[in-house]
Amino acid sequence: MKTNILKTGVAFILALTLASFTVVKEKKVKVKESNITWVGKKITGSHEGTIQLSEGVLEFTNEKLSGGNFVIDMTTIEVTDLETGNGKEKLEGHLNSDDFFGTENYETATFNITNVSGKSPNYKVTGDLTIKGKTIPKTFDMLVTDTSATANFEIDRTKFDIRYGSASFFDNLKDKAINDDFEMNVNLKF
């Protein structure tokens, strides 16, 4: 009995000692200096634009990326390849509608990092991505420096029940079909 108590005590002290040498640091993302761009493709071309980050933080344990979370303001979706009066407002309205992101009911999307592998500056990041209230895991590569982080990846919109114009769900769309995947290019400053 004394041996078990002694072993437990030693294990506790050892764990406490090791934990005291672990340094966790948070780097808050400068949302005004950061940017997110997107590209959506269809049979007859593509559209591109921006969307704003509301808040974000990256966590580092002993100088190694270990976690983080982000909130994206879906109401800021903007089309940048069209000019005012040439369909820009119509497309932005459609992207905000329930056919796509339903921003009246789902004003934000989130990404919470659940696992990080690799070593500085190249990491493989896995996290829970939530769009329109639906959460799926997403993994991508992220390059992290002392003052920035960048990532380029694709998102399958149909996994979030965004099926408008998807040839995976609707027949006879012909040249009106929209790709299921859209590209995201993220450039974070902190």
ChimeraX attribute file (.defattr): number of C-alpha atoms within 10 A of each C-alpha:
attribute: neighborCount
match mode: 1-to-1
recipient: residues
	/A:1	6
	/A:2	7
	/A:3	8
	/A:4	9
	/A:5	10
	/A:6	11
	/A:7	12
	/A:8	12
	/A:9	12
	/A:10	12
	/A:11	12
	/A:12	12
	/A:13	12
	/A:14	12
	/A:15	11
	/A:16	11
	/A:17	11
	/A:18	10
	/A:19	10
	/A:20	9
	/A:21	9
	/A:22	11
	/A:23	11
	/A:24	13
	/A:25	15
	/A:26	15
	/A:27	16
	/A:28	16
	/A:29	22
	/A:30	17
	/A:31	15
	/A:32	12
	/A:33	11
	/A:34	17
	/A:35	17
	/A:36	19
	/A:37	19
	/A:38	21
	/A:39	17
	/A:40	17
	/A:41	16
	/A:42	17
	/A:43	12
	/A:44	10
	/A:45	9
	/A:46	13
	/A:47	15
	/A:48	17
	/A:49	17
	/A:50	17
	/A:51	19
	/A:52	19
	/A:53	25
	/A:54	18
	/A:55	16
	/A:56	20
	/A:57	18
	/A:58	20
	/A:59	18
	/A:60	16
	/A:61	13
	/A:62	12
	/A:63	13
	/A:64	19
	/A:65	26
	/A:66	20
	/A:67	19
	/A:68	21
	/A:69	19
	/A:70	18
	/A:71	18
	/A:72	20
	/A:73	17
	/A:74	24
	/A:75	18
	/A:76	17
	/A:77	21
	/A:78	22
	/A:79	23
	/A:80	15
	/A:81	11
	/A:82	15
	/A:83	10
	/A:84	10
	/A:85	8
	/A:86	9
	/A:87	12
	/A:88	16
	/A:89	15
	/A:90	13
	/A:91	15
	/A:92	17
	/A:93	16
	/A:94	14
	/A:95	19
	/A:96	22
	/A:97	14
	/A:98	16
	/A:99	13
	/A:100	19
	/A:101	24
	/A:102	19
	/A:103	20
	/A:104	12
	/A:105	12
	/A:106	16
	/A:107	17
	/A:108	21
	/A:109	21
	/A:110	23
	/A:111	21
	/A:112	20
	/A:113	21
	/A:114	16
	/A:115	15
	/A:116	19
	/A:117	14
	/A:118	13
	/A:119	12
	/A:120	14
	/A:121	13
	/A:122	15
	/A:123	19
	/A:124	16
	/A:125	22
	/A:126	19
	/A:127	21
	/A:128	18
	/A:129	21
	/A:130	18
	/A:131	23
	/A:132	20
	/A:133	13
	/A:134	12
	/A:135	16
	/A:136	12
	/A:137	13
	/A:138	18
	/A:139	17
	/A:140	13
	/A:141	17
	/A:142	22
	/A:143	17
	/A:144	19
	/A:145	13
	/A:146	11
	/A:147	10
	/A:148	15
	/A:149	19
	/A:150	17
	/A:151	18
	/A:152	16
	/A:153	16
	/A:154	17
	/A:155	14
	/A:156	14
	/A:157	18
	/A:158	16
	/A:159	14
	/A:160	18
	/A:161	15
	/A:162	18
	/A:163	19
	/A:164	17
	/A:165	20
	/A:166	19
	/A:167	16
	/A:168	12
	/A:169	11
	/A:170	11
	/A:171	10
	/A:172	8
	/A:173	13
	/A:174	11
	/A:175	11
	/A:176	13
	/A:177	19
	/A:178	22
	/A:179	20
	/A:180	22
	/A:181	18
	/A:182	19
	/A:183	16
	/A:184	20
	/A:185	16
	/A:186	18
	/A:187	17
	/A:188	24
	/A:189	19
	/A:190	18
